[in-house]
């Protein structure tokens, strides 16, 4: 097979790959999504109709509008600077919670972010606690009706207390206290007025019915369950580690995280938000994070713990304190709770990854730059410059090595072209003659690749920066300049409607709307990134690559434009700006070494045209 056949096959392969990806999106993913949405809507409609008629729905939860679901239980209001909602007296469930400082969209008048949702809504999400016990009647659980013993509204400095009498000598009390942020302190007590000692096992869990609609869009950030447990079940001094599972992985796993731990904490977490039940850190608990399914295949996720059995003697009162965290995953607040409440690895709810020793400093630097500059977009640009300066010696060495190779390549190119022409039909002799030329000219064709080693050393830095820009809640709804109002969302402009020159939403186009608003949703930043990637490639030597590799690399900027256009625009700005700084560094080295480069060639041609 000759070179032309190889080139033609490579082009056909790339075109076929793009066509297959587009067809898969249009014919497989989009119909599946529509089918699933239709099934959910039908189930919700059928359940609501059955509920209105007073009929049960076999195997399915009743689905009600949120206001009607809330009205099914007496409630105690929650009102803090950070949280709004209520606690259901039915089951003492924390199941109605909004984040007062965060909105659904960049519009400050849009609804607050809903964190927890009550039973009998489309997607219940709640935290609850109760007791297990053998031969003990009427223990508090999911269906227990508590009464409000003191307080009228849970707010900072104003706790509330719920009470329950099981009618068999046990009196239960549960007090809630809350701070200005997202931590609720729960104090449970059991008074035994009976004649016999009783054994009880307190439990607490977080339950979520259904998977979030945007699950999986957060890239490498954990969305699922997390259990932070002691490495030695009986010795907290042995240290703690976290066992985490993404939603889809937990559904598939045959061995969900479970076991014994000294304290720890157990959570369902999303990209920015988390709900966690936290036992007394001096108590041994049995924990588990599981996924089960309802009859309609809707997944149910749970994370929680059961205390070891406690004994309450006649006339005695048992008391214990635990916590519930429900709110935004803010770095400083999580670490403050970790320190003040002695919560192991609580700051790692942010899922910094294995390179946390490098990722966290980059995050702190980004926040500090924002405090100085006042705009997260410019803070990202400044952070990229700082990183470039830190790694300038490594990058400079790498680029100098590659540019020297490019200089040699330009010097030898006429001779290499002559060899290719002479042995056009004999690749073996072409290779032999090429190597002989390298030997005569004392050139090492792999020298350019040796310059890549310093670049590889920067790869961990790149990974850490991507992690920071993906998971920082501070970038959510943070504006930059011009049309960029939310650095955490994809570019709102798209080439499909000529960047809003034509006033229509591509997503609403019949039949192909999903495709236009998916793979073809290409904004100006993605296009600029592709152009910068192409220019950077033109300034990099390719002597060690065969023609097929070079052709594939030539297509990479186009492929990456399609891939990167779906990312958050804050991340895209970092990629583009990093490419610009790289090009400037390459250009300065090429000028100093007198290496021909595409920038000078372009302006030379432009000048010649004007002169002519």
C-alpha positions as CSV (number, residue, x, y, z in Angstrom):
1,X,0.0,0.0,0.0
2,X,1.5,3.3,-1.0
3,X,1.5,6.7,0.8
4,X,-1.5,8.0,-1.1
5,X,-3.6,5.0,-0.1
6,X,-2.6,5.4,3.5
7,X,-3.6,9.1,3.4
8,X,-6.8,8.4,1.7
9,X,-7.7,5.6,4.2
10,X,-6.9,7.8,7.2
11,X,-9.2,10.6,5.8
12,X,-12.0,8.0,5.2
13,X,-11.5,6.7,8.8
14,X,-11.7,10.2,10.4
15,X,-14.8,11.1,8.3
16,X,-16.5,7.7,9.1
17,X,-15.7,8.2,12.8
18,X,-17.4,11.6,12.9
19,X,-20.4,10.3,11.0
20,X,-20.8,7.4,13.3
21,X,-20.6,9.6,16.4
22,X,-23.2,11.9,14.9
23,X,-25.5,9.0,14.0
24,X,-25.1,7.5,17.5
25,X,-26.1,10.8,19.1
26,X,-29.1,11.2,16.7
27,X,-30.5,7.7,16.3
28,X,-29.6,6.1,19.7
29,X,-29.0,8.6,22.5
30,X,-31.6,11.2,21.6
31,X,-34.5,8.6,21.2
32,X,-33.5,6.8,24.4
33,X,-33.6,10.1,26.3
34,X,-37.0,11.0,24.9
35,X,-38.3,7.5,25.6
36,X,-37.1,7.7,29.2
37,X,-38.6,11.2,29.7
38,X,-41.9,10.0,28.2
39,X,-42.0,7.0,30.5
40,X,-41.3,9.2,33.6
41,X,-44.0,11.6,32.5
42,X,-46.5,8.9,32.0
43,X,-45.7,7.3,35.3
44,X,-46.0,10.6,37.1
45,X,-49.3,11.3,35.3
46,X,-50.7,7.9,36.1
47,X,-49.7,8.2,39.7
48,X,-51.2,11.6,40.1
49,X,-54.5,10.5,38.5
50,X,-54.6,7.5,40.8
51,X,-53.9,9.6,43.8
52,X,-56.7,12.0,42.9
53,X,-59.1,9.1,42.7
54,X,-58.0,7.8,46.1
55,X,-56.5,4.6,44.6
56,X,-53.1,3.1,45.4
57,X,-50.6,2.6,42.6
58,X,-49.2,-1.0,42.9
59,X,-45.5,-0.9,43.5
60,X,-45.1,2.8,42.7
61,X,-44.9,5.8,45.0
62,X,-47.6,8.3,44.8
63,X,-46.4,11.4,42.9
64,X,-47.8,14.8,44.1
65,X,-47.0,18.4,43.4
66,X,-44.4,19.6,45.9
67,X,-46.9,21.9,47.8
68,X,-49.4,19.0,48.3
69,X,-46.6,16.6,49.4
70,X,-45.5,19.1,52.0
71,X,-49.1,19.5,53.2
72,X,-49.3,15.8,54.1
73,X,-47.3,16.3,57.3
74,X,-47.2,19.0,60.0
75,X,-43.9,20.9,59.8
76,X,-41.4,23.0,61.6
77,X,-40.0,25.8,59.5
78,X,-36.2,26.3,58.9
79,X,-35.0,29.8,58.3
80,X,-31.3,30.7,58.2
81,X,-29.1,33.0,56.0
82,X,-28.1,29.9,54.0
83,X,-31.1,27.5,54.2
84,X,-34.9,27.7,53.8
85,X,-37.3,24.9,54.3
86,X,-38.9,22.7,56.9
87,X,-38.8,19.5,58.9
88,X,-41.7,17.0,58.6
89,X,-43.1,15.9,62.0
90,X,-44.1,12.7,60.3
91,X,-40.9,10.7,60.7
92,X,-38.9,13.7,61.9
93,X,-37.6,13.9,58.3
94,X,-35.4,16.7,57.0
95,X,-37.0,16.7,53.5
96,X,-37.7,20.2,52.5
97,X,-34.6,22.4,51.9
98,X,-33.5,25.2,49.6
99,X,-30.1,26.9,49.4
100,X,-30.8,30.6,50.1
101,X,-27.6,31.8,48.5
102,X,-27.8,29.9,45.2
103,X,-30.3,30.2,42.3
104,X,-31.1,27.8,39.5
105,X,-29.8,30.3,36.8
106,X,-27.8,33.5,36.6
107,X,-31.0,35.4,36.9
108,X,-31.1,36.5,40.6
109,X,-34.9,36.3,40.4
110,X,-34.9,32.6,39.4
111,X,-35.9,29.9,41.9
112,X,-33.5,28.9,44.7
113,X,-31.6,25.7,44.3
114,X,-33.7,22.8,45.7
115,X,-31.6,20.4,47.7
116,X,-34.0,18.1,49.5
117,X,-37.5,17.1,48.5
118,X,-40.3,15.3,50.4
119,X,-41.8,11.9,49.9
120,X,-44.5,11.5,47.2
121,X,-42.8,14.0,45.0
122,X,-41.3,13.0,41.7
123,X,-37.8,12.6,43.2
124,X,-37.7,12.4,47.0
125,X,-34.4,13.3,48.6
126,X,-34.3,13.4,52.4
127,X,-32.4,12.6,55.7
128,X,-34.1,10.7,58.4
129,X,-33.2,8.9,61.7
130,X,-34.9,6.3,63.9
131,X,-34.4,3.2,66.1
132,X,-34.3,-0.5,65.7
133,X,-34.9,-2.9,68.6
134,X,-36.2,-6.4,69.3
135,X,-39.3,-6.8,71.4
136,X,-39.7,-3.1,71.7
137,X,-43.1,-1.8,70.4
138,X,-43.7,1.4,68.5
139,X,-40.2,2.6,68.0
140,X,-39.7,5.9,66.1
141,X,-39.2,5.4,62.4
142,X,-40.3,6.5,59.0
143,X,-44.0,6.7,59.8
144,X,-43.8,8.0,63.4
145,X,-45.8,11.2,64.2
146,X,-43.6,13.4,66.5
147,X,-44.9,16.5,68.3
148,X,-43.3,19.9,68.7
149,X,-42.2,20.1,72.3
150,X,-40.4,23.5,72.2
151,X,-39.5,26.2,69.7
152,X,-41.5,27.3,66.7
153,X,-38.9,27.8,64.0
154,X,-35.4,26.4,63.5
155,X,-32.9,29.2,63.1
156,X,-29.5,30.2,64.4
157,X,-29.7,30.5,68.2
158,X,-33.2,29.1,68.2
159,X,-33.3,25.3,68.4
160,X,-36.5,23.2,68.3
161,X,-37.3,20.0,70.2
162,X,-39.5,17.1,69.0
163,X,-41.0,14.5,71.3
164,X,-42.5,11.0,71.0
165,X,-44.0,8.6,73.6
166,X,-44.2,5.0,72.4
167,X,-46.8,4.2,75.1
168,X,-44.6,1.4,76.5
169,X,-42.5,3.4,78.9
170,X,-40.0,5.0,76.5
171,X,-40.0,8.7,75.9
172,X,-38.0,10.0,73.0
173,X,-36.8,13.6,72.4
174,X,-34.9,15.0,69.4
175,X,-33.5,18.5,69.4
176,X,-32.3,20.4,66.3
177,X,-29.9,23.3,66.4
178,X,-28.5,25.0,63.3
179,X,-25.7,27.5,62.5
180,X,-25.6,30.2,59.9
181,X,-24.3,27.9,57.2
182,X,-25.1,24.2,56.6
183,X,-24.6,22.2,59.8
184,X,-27.4,20.9,61.9
185,X,-26.7,19.5,65.4
186,X,-29.1,16.7,66.4
187,X,-29.4,15.7,70.1
188,X,-31.3,12.5,70.7
189,X,-32.4,11.2,74.1
190,X,-34.4,8.2,75.3
191,X,-35.8,8.1,78.8
192,X,-36.9,4.6,80.1
193,X,-39.8,4.9,82.6
194,X,-40.5,1.2,82.3
195,X,-39.5,-1.7,84.6
196,X,-37.2,-3.5,82.2
197,X,-34.0,-2.5,80.5
198,X,-34.3,-2.0,76.7
199,X,-31.8,-2.4,73.9
200,X,-32.0,0.0,70.9
201,X,-30.0,0.6,67.8
202,X,-30.2,4.2,66.5
203,X,-29.8,4.7,62.8
204,X,-29.6,7.6,60.3
205,X,-29.5,7.7,56.6
206,X,-29.7,9.9,53.5
207,X,-32.1,8.6,50.7
208,X,-32.4,9.8,47.2
209,X,-35.0,8.4,44.7
210,X,-33.9,8.7,41.1
211,X,-30.7,9.9,39.6
212,X,-30.1,13.7,39.1
213,X,-30.9,14.8,35.5
214,X,-27.5,16.3,35.1
215,X,-25.5,13.4,36.7
216,X,-22.3,12.7,34.8
217,X,-21.9,16.2,33.4
218,X,-19.4,17.1,36.0
219,X,-16.5,15.3,34.4
220,X,-14.1,13.8,36.9
221,X,-15.9,15.3,40.0
222,X,-17.6,12.7,42.2
223,X,-21.4,12.5,41.9
224,X,-22.8,9.7,44.0
225,X,-22.3,8.3,47.5
226,X,-19.3,8.7,49.9
227,X,-18.5,6.9,53.1
228,X,-15.5,8.2,55.1
229,X,-14.6,5.5,57.5
230,X,-11.8,4.5,59.9
231,X,-9.2,2.1,58.6
232,X,-9.4,0.1,61.8
233,X,-13.0,-0.3,63.0
234,X,-12.0,-0.1,66.7
235,X,-9.2,2.4,66.5
236,X,-9.7,5.9,65.1
237,X,-6.0,6.6,65.5
238,X,-5.3,4.3,62.6
239,X,-6.7,7.0,60.3
240,X,-9.6,7.3,57.9
241,X,-10.2,6.8,54.2
242,X,-13.1,7.5,51.8
243,X,-15.0,5.0,49.8
244,X,-16.9,6.7,47.0
245,X,-19.1,5.5,44.2
246,X,-20.6,7.3,41.2
247,X,-24.4,6.8,40.9
248,X,-24.1,4.5,37.9
249,X,-21.2,2.5,39.4
250,X,-23.2,2.0,42.6
251,X,-26.1,0.6,40.6
252,X,-23.8,-1.9,38.9
253,X,-21.6,-3.0,41.8
254,X,-22.2,-6.3,43.5
255,X,-20.2,-5.3,46.6
256,X,-21.4,-1.8,47.8
257,X,-19.3,-0.1,50.4
258,X,-20.2,-1.4,53.9
259,X,-18.6,-2.4,57.1
260,X,-17.8,-1.0,60.6
261,X,-16.3,2.3,61.5
262,X,-15.5,4.4,64.5
263,X,-17.6,7.5,63.6
264,X,-16.9,8.9,60.1
265,X,-19.6,10.4,57.9
266,X,-21.9,9.1,55.1
267,X,-23.2,11.2,52.3
268,X,-24.9,11.6,48.9
269,X,-23.0,14.2,47.0
270,X,-23.3,16.1,43.7
271,X,-20.9,18.4,42.0
272,X,-21.6,21.4,44.3
273,X,-24.0,20.1,47.0
274,X,-24.0,17.4,49.6
275,X,-26.2,15.9,52.3
276,X,-24.5,13.8,54.9
277,X,-25.4,12.1,58.2
278,X,-22.6,12.2,60.8
279,X,-22.6,10.0,63.8
280,X,-21.0,10.7,67.2
281,X,-17.3,10.3,66.4
282,X,-16.7,8.1,69.5
283,X,-19.3,5.5,68.6
284,X,-18.8,2.3,66.6
285,X,-21.3,2.1,63.7
286,X,-22.2,-0.3,60.9
287,X,-22.3,1.7,57.7
288,X,-23.5,1.1,54.1
289,X,-24.0,2.9,50.8
290,X,-26.4,1.1,48.5
291,X,-28.5,1.3,45.4
292,X,-31.8,-0.5,45.0
293,X,-34.5,-0.2,42.4
294,X,-38.3,0.4,42.5
295,X,-40.6,-1.7,40.4
296,X,-40.4,0.8,37.6
297,X,-36.6,0.5,37.6
298,X,-36.1,3.9,39.3
299,X,-32.9,3.7,41.4
300,X,-33.0,4.5,45.1
301,X,-29.6,5.5,46.7
302,X,-28.9,5.4,50.4
303,X,-26.0,6.2,52.6
304,X,-26.1,5.8,56.3
305,X,-25.2,4.0,59.5
306,X,-26.7,1.9,62.4
307,X,-25.2,2.3,65.9
308,X,-24.2,-0.7,67.9
309,X,-26.9,-1.6,70.4
310,X,-27.3,0.6,73.4
311,X,-28.9,-0.4,76.7
312,X,-31.2,2.0,78.6
313,X,-31.8,0.8,82.1
314,X,-35.1,1.4,84.0
315,X,-35.2,5.0,85.2
316,X,-32.1,6.0,83.1
317,X,-31.8,8.4,80.1
318,X,-29.5,7.8,77.2
319,X,-28.3,10.8,75.2
320,X,-26.2,11.2,72.1
321,X,-25.3,13.9,69.7
322,X,-24.9,13.6,65.9
323,X,-25.0,16.0,62.9
324,X,-26.5,16.5,59.5
325,X,-24.7,18.5,56.9
326,X,-26.9,19.8,54.0
327,X,-25.6,22.5,51.7
328,X,-22.9,23.8,49.4
329,X,-19.4,22.3,49.4
330,X,-17.4,25.3,50.2
331,X,-13.7,24.7,50.9
332,X,-13.3,27.0,53.9
333,X,-16.5,25.9,55.6
334,X,-15.9,22.2,55.1
335,X,-12.4,22.5,56.7
336,X,-13.8,24.7,59.5
337,X,-16.3,21.9,60.3
338,X,-13.5,19.3,60.1
339,X,-11.5,21.2,62.7
340,X,-14.3,22.3,65.1
341,X,-16.3,19.0,65.1
342,X,-13.3,16.7,64.6
343,X,-14.8,15.3,61.4
344,X,-12.2,13.1,59.6
345,X,-11.4,14.2,56.0
346,X,-14.5,16.4,55.8
347,X,-12.7,18.8,53.6
348,X,-12.3,16.0,51.1
349,X,-16.0,16.1,50.3
350,X,-14.7,18.2,47.5
351,X,-13.0,15.2,45.9
352,X,-9.6,16.8,45.2
353,X,-8.3,13.5,43.9
354,X,-4.9,11.8,44.4
355,X,-3.0,14.9,43.5
356,X,-4.7,17.0,46.3
357,X,-1.3,18.1,47.6
358,X,-1.0,20.1,44.3
359,X,-4.7,20.7,43.5
360,X,-5.5,22.5,46.7
361,X,-2.7,25.1,46.5
362,X,-3.8,25.9,42.9
363,X,-7.4,26.3,44.2
364,X,-6.3,28.6,47.0
365,X,-4.2,30.6,44.5
366,X,-7.2,31.0,42.2
367,X,-9.3,32.3,45.1
368,X,-6.6,34.7,46.2
369,X,-6.2,36.1,42.7
370,X,-10.0,36.6,42.5
371,X,-9.9,38.6,45.8
372,X,-7.2,40.8,44.3
373,X,-8.8,41.2,40.8
374,X,-12.5,40.9,41.5
375,X,-13.3,38.8,38.4
376,X,-12.9,35.0,38.1
377,X,-12.4,35.1,34.4
378,X,-9.4,37.4,34.8
379,X,-8.3,35.3,37.8
380,X,-8.1,32.3,35.5
381,X,-6.0,34.2,33.0
382,X,-3.7,35.4,35.9
383,X,-3.5,31.8,37.3
384,X,-2.4,30.5,33.9
385,X,0.3,33.2,33.7
386,X,1.6,32.3,37.2
387,X,1.8,28.6,36.3
388,X,3.6,29.4,33.0
389,X,6.1,31.5,34.9
390,X,6.7,28.8,37.5
391,X,7.3,26.2,34.8
392,X,9.1,28.5,32.4
393,X,12.5,26.8,32.8
394,X,11.2,23.4,32.1
395,X,9.1,24.5,29.1
396,X,11.9,26.7,27.8
397,X,14.3,23.7,27.7
398,X,11.7,21.6,26.0
399,X,10.9,24.2,23.3
400,X,14.5,25.0,22.7
401,X,15.2,21.3,22.1
402,X,12.3,21.0,19.7
403,X,13.0,24.2,17.8
404,X,16.6,23.2,17.2
405,X,15.2,20.0,15.7
406,X,12.9,22.1,13.6
407,X,15.9,24.2,12.4
408,X,17.7,21.0,11.4
409,X,14.5,19.8,9.7
410,X,14.2,22.9,7.6
411,X,17.9,22.6,6.6
412,X,17.5,19.0,5.5
413,X,14.1,19.2,4.0
414,X,15.2,19.7,0.4
415,X,17.4,16.6,0.7
416,X,14.6,14.6,2.4
417,X,12.2,15.6,-0.4
418,X,14.7,14.4,-3.0
419,X,15.0,11.1,-1.3
420,X,11.2,10.6,-1.2
421,X,11.0,11.5,-4.9
422,X,13.9,9.1,-5.8
423,X,12.5,6.2,-3.9
424,X,8.8,7.0,-4.1
425,X,7.9,3.3,-4.8
426,X,10.3,1.7,-2.4
427,X,9.6,2.6,1.3
428,X,12.4,0.4,2.6
429,X,15.1,2.1,0.5
430,X,13.5,5.5,1.3
431,X,14.0,4.8,5.0
432,X,17.5,3.5,4.5
433,X,18.6,6.6,2.5
434,X,17.0,8.9,5.1
435,X,18.9,7.2,8.0
436,X,22.1,7.5,6.0
437,X,21.5,11.2,5.5
438,X,21.0,11.6,9.2
439,X,24.3,9.8,9.9
440,X,26.2,12.0,7.4
441,X,24.7,15.2,8.9
442,X,25.2,13.9,12.5
443,X,21.5,14.4,13.2
444,X,19.5,12.4,15.8
445,X,15.9,12.3,14.6
446,X,14.7,11.5,18.1
447,X,16.3,14.6,19.6
448,X,13.1,16.5,19.3
449,X,11.2,13.8,21.2
450,X,13.7,14.1,24.1
451,X,12.4,17.7,24.6
452,X,9.0,16.3,25.3
453,X,10.1,14.9,28.7
454,X,10.0,18.3,30.5
455,X,6.5,18.7,29.0
456,X,5.4,15.4,30.4
457,X,6.5,16.6,33.9
458,X,3.9,19.4,33.6
459,X,1.0,16.9,32.9
460,X,0.1,16.6,36.7
461,X,-0.2,20.4,36.8
462,X,-2.5,20.4,33.9
463,X,-4.7,17.7,35.5
464,X,-4.9,19.6,38.8
465,X,-5.8,22.8,37.1
466,X,-8.6,21.1,35.2
467,X,-9.9,19.6,38.5
468,X,-9.9,23.1,40.1
469,X,-11.8,24.7,37.3
470,X,-14.3,21.9,37.1
471,X,-15.2,21.6,40.8
472,X,-14.9,25.2,42.2
473,X,-18.4,26.3,43.3
474,X,-17.1,29.9,43.2
475,X,-17.1,29.7,39.4
476,X,-20.8,28.8,39.3
477,X,-22.7,31.7,37.8
478,X,-19.5,33.8,37.9
479,X,-19.5,36.3,35.0
480,X,-16.4,37.2,32.9
481,X,-16.9,39.8,30.1
482,X,-19.1,40.3,27.1
483,X,-21.6,37.4,26.6
484,X,-20.0,35.2,29.2
485,X,-22.3,35.3,32.2
486,X,-21.5,31.9,33.8
487,X,-18.0,30.4,33.8
488,X,-19.3,27.0,34.9
489,X,-21.6,26.5,31.9
490,X,-20.8,25.8,28.2
491,X,-20.5,28.7,25.8
492,X,-24.0,30.1,25.3
493,X,-23.2,31.1,21.7
494,X,-23.2,28.6,18.9
495,X,-22.2,28.7,15.3
496,X,-25.5,27.1,14.3
497,X,-27.4,30.4,14.6
498,X,-24.3,32.5,13.8
499,X,-23.8,33.3,17.5
500,X,-27.3,34.6,18.0
501,X,-27.3,36.7,14.9
502,X,-30.5,34.7,14.0
503,X,-32.8,34.6,17.0
504,X,-33.7,31.0,17.4
505,X,-32.7,28.2,19.8
506,X,-31.1,25.3,18.0
507,X,-32.5,22.9,20.6
508,X,-36.0,23.6,19.5
509,X,-35.4,22.7,15.8
510,X,-37.6,19.7,15.0
511,X,-35.9,16.3,14.6
512,X,-32.3,17.5,14.7
513,X,-32.5,19.9,17.7
514,X,-30.7,17.5,20.0
515,X,-27.8,17.2,17.5
516,X,-27.6,20.9,16.8
517,X,-27.5,21.7,20.5
518,X,-25.1,18.8,21.3
519,X,-22.1,18.0,19.1
520,X,-22.7,21.0,16.8
521,X,-23.1,23.5,19.7
522,X,-19.7,25.2,18.9
523,X,-19.1,28.6,20.4
524,X,-16.5,31.2,19.5
525,X,-14.1,30.2,22.3
526,X,-14.0,26.6,21.1
527,X,-13.2,27.9,17.6
528,X,-10.5,30.1,18.9
529,X,-9.1,27.2,20.9
530,X,-9.0,25.1,17.7
531,X,-7.2,27.8,15.8
532,X,-4.6,28.3,18.6
533,X,-4.0,24.5,18.8
534,X,-3.5,24.4,15.0
535,X,-1.0,27.3,15.1
536,X,0.9,25.7,18.0
537,X,1.2,22.5,16.0
538,X,2.6,24.4,13.0
539,X,5.4,25.7,15.3
540,X,6.3,22.2,16.5
541,X,8.8,19.9,14.6
542,X,7.3,16.7,13.2
543,X,10.4,15.0,11.8
544,X,9.9,11.8,13.9
545,X,6.4,11.3,12.7
546,X,5.4,9.4,9.6
547,X,3.0,11.0,7.2
548,X,-0.1,9.1,8.6
549,X,0.7,10.4,12.1
550,X,1.2,13.9,10.8
551,X,-2.2,13.8,9.0
552,X,-3.9,12.5,12.1
553,X,-2.4,15.3,14.2
554,X,-3.6,17.8,11.6
555,X,-7.1,16.7,12.2
556,X,-6.8,16.9,16.0
557,X,-7.6,20.6,16.3
558,X,-10.9,20.0,14.5
559,X,-11.8,17.0,16.6
560,X,-10.9,18.8,19.8
561,X,-13.2,21.7,18.8
562,X,-16.2,19.3,18.8
563,X,-15.1,17.7,22.0
564,X,-14.2,20.8,24.0
565,X,-17.2,22.8,22.9
566,X,-19.3,20.8,25.5
567,X,-17.0,21.9,28.4
568,X,-17.5,24.7,30.8
569,X,-16.4,28.0,29.2
570,X,-14.2,28.8,32.2
571,X,-12.2,25.7,31.4
572,X,-12.2,26.6,27.7
573,X,-10.8,30.0,28.5
574,X,-8.0,28.4,30.4
575,X,-7.2,26.0,27.5
576,X,-7.2,28.8,24.9
577,X,-5.2,31.3,27.0
578,X,-2.7,28.5,27.8
579,X,-2.2,27.9,24.1
580,X,-1.7,31.6,23.4
581,X,1.0,31.8,26.0
582,X,2.6,28.7,24.6
583,X,2.6,30.1,21.1
584,X,4.2,33.4,22.3
585,X,6.9,31.4,24.1
586,X,7.5,29.2,21.0
587,X,7.6,32.3,18.8
588,X,10.2,34.1,20.9
589,X,12.5,31.0,20.9
590,X,12.1,30.5,17.1
591,X,13.0,34.2,16.5
592,X,16.1,33.9,18.8
593,X,17.3,30.7,17.1
594,X,16.4,32.1,13.6
595,X,14.0,29.2,12.9
596,X,11.5,29.7,10.2
597,X,8.0,30.0,11.7
598,X,4.4,30.3,10.4
599,X,3.8,33.7,12.1
600,X,6.6,35.5,10.3
601,X,5.9,33.7,7.1
602,X,2.3,34.9,7.2
603,X,3.2,38.5,7.7
604,X,5.9,38.3,5.1
605,X,3.4,37.1,2.5
606,X,1.0,39.8,3.6
607,X,3.7,42.5,3.2
608,X,4.6,41.1,-0.3
609,X,1.0,41.3,-1.4
610,X,0.7,44.9,-0.2
611,X,4.0,45.8,-2.0
612,X,2.8,44.2,-5.2
